Amino acid sequence: MSYNIRGLGSVAKKRDVLDNIRMQRVDFCFLQETKLEVFEEHVCSGWWGRHNFDVAVRNAEGRAGGILSAWNTASFTASSKWDIPGAVVVNGFRQDDGRAFCLVNVYAPCDSSGKSELWDKLKLVADQNSERCVCFLGDFNAIRDESERVGRGEQFGRADMRRFDSFLRDCGLTEVRTQGRRFTWYQASGGCKTKLDRFFVNDTWLEAWPETVGRCLKRSVSDHCPILLSTKKVEWGPKPFRFVNAWTTHPEFKGLVRRVWEETTVEGWGCFVLKEKLKALRTALKEWNRTSFGHFDDEIKKGKAELQQWDEVDETAGLDEQGVLKRNEAMARIALHTRNKNAFLAQKSKTRWLREAMPTQASTINSSLVREREMK
């Protein structure tokens, strides 16, 4: 998953990245414009656990730039990693079949000369890794056709487009078809929208995964849409039954479970009956959770849907001032409910920690008192 997040400082943006990683079950996450002058481990530890991830980073200069590539070490092992202005390069291999990779996280500069310098350096990277499965991805700050940008603002010249296409041909890269939106970046004022974020792969990659496809996801608090690269269609089966420990503290919980279990009548063999009863219980708990523990997820989902509608209107007919205002209000509501959700989850975590830790601490204090009495 590639995501130009425009800074990881806000709670809402961190939560949005975390939610996308978990919902899409990605093995790799590539962020641009992190604005992190110094990388700290906790930025990624919540995504894959404290020990089963690795990163390659190019720090921001002041409060501008910053590139972060992170991956699950259970799926991918890095053999080398380095950075250059505008890109982070990671070489390695897959754990399951040993296939060699070269993954290049790109955040190109806006000026033409800076992009030309970056294209020359990335051409060398592509040449040196032609036998590997190569993927260039991220925010290229470039377009390949005039139809990929709509609205006022700085225009990409035809010379820039020709240089970009020439760079791709020289590297032997093919653009991965992307499903979903036509544009990946939206100006906050509504004056411009552009396709900036892309995936490019070489022939070795396409020989291994000819069905590779990209998908443009719904955006949230960022002005960029996350883009997701899939090498195969995976059927994950039934969704897992998620249990929230905080439910057990609610006085209605046990009664609800007992009532649903007793009222659900199913005929058949034992495992089928158990599955259907759990399915009915899951549905009831999901609805009960909405009414008893807040509507954070619903409000966030509603806000993203509204934002999606405004973006679609912007793509086809453009937005007037009222439309721009409504779209910005939707983004603000997403950020508000995300912050509230994060605070709620943090409170639940602290409550659980106190409940589980206090008996241990009390036991330690009592043991100390006993030892003191014995010494006296």
Secondary structure as GFF3:
##gff-version 3
##sequence-region A 1 376
A	DSSP	beta_strand	2	4	.	.	.	ID=ss1
A	DSSP	alpha_helix	11	24	.	.	.	ID=ss2
A	DSSP	beta_strand	28	32	.	.	.	ID=ss3
A	DSSP	alpha_helix	42	48	.	.	.	ID=ss4
A	DSSP	beta_strand	53	58	.	.	.	ID=ss5
A	DSSP	beta_strand	67	72	.	.	.	ID=ss6
A	DSSP	beta_strand	76	84	.	.	.	ID=ss7
A	DSSP	beta_strand	87	94	.	.	.	ID=ss8
A	DSSP	beta_strand	100	107	.	.	.	ID=ss9
A	DSSP	alpha_helix	112	128	.	.	.	ID=ss10
A	DSSP	beta_strand	133	139	.	.	.	ID=ss11
A	DSSP	three_ten_helix	146	148	.	.	.	ID=ss12
A	DSSP	beta_strand	149	151	.	.	.	ID=ss13
A	DSSP	alpha_helix	158	171	.	.	.	ID=ss14
A	DSSP	beta_strand	174	175	.	.	.	ID=ss15
A	DSSP	beta_strand	178	179	.	.	.	ID=ss16
A	DSSP	beta_strand	185	186	.	.	.	ID=ss17
A	DSSP	beta_strand	192	194	.	.	.	ID=ss18
A	DSSP	beta_strand	197	201	.	.	.	ID=ss19
A	DSSP	alpha_helix	203	208	.	.	.	ID=ss20
A	DSSP	beta_strand	213	216	.	.	.	ID=ss21
A	DSSP	beta_strand	227	230	.	.	.	ID=ss22
A	DSSP	three_ten_helix	245	249	.	.	.	ID=ss23
A	DSSP	alpha_helix	253	263	.	.	.	ID=ss24
A	DSSP	alpha_helix	270	292	.	.	.	ID=ss25
A	DSSP	alpha_helix	296	316	.	.	.	ID=ss26
A	DSSP	alpha_helix	321	375	.	.	.	ID=ss27
###
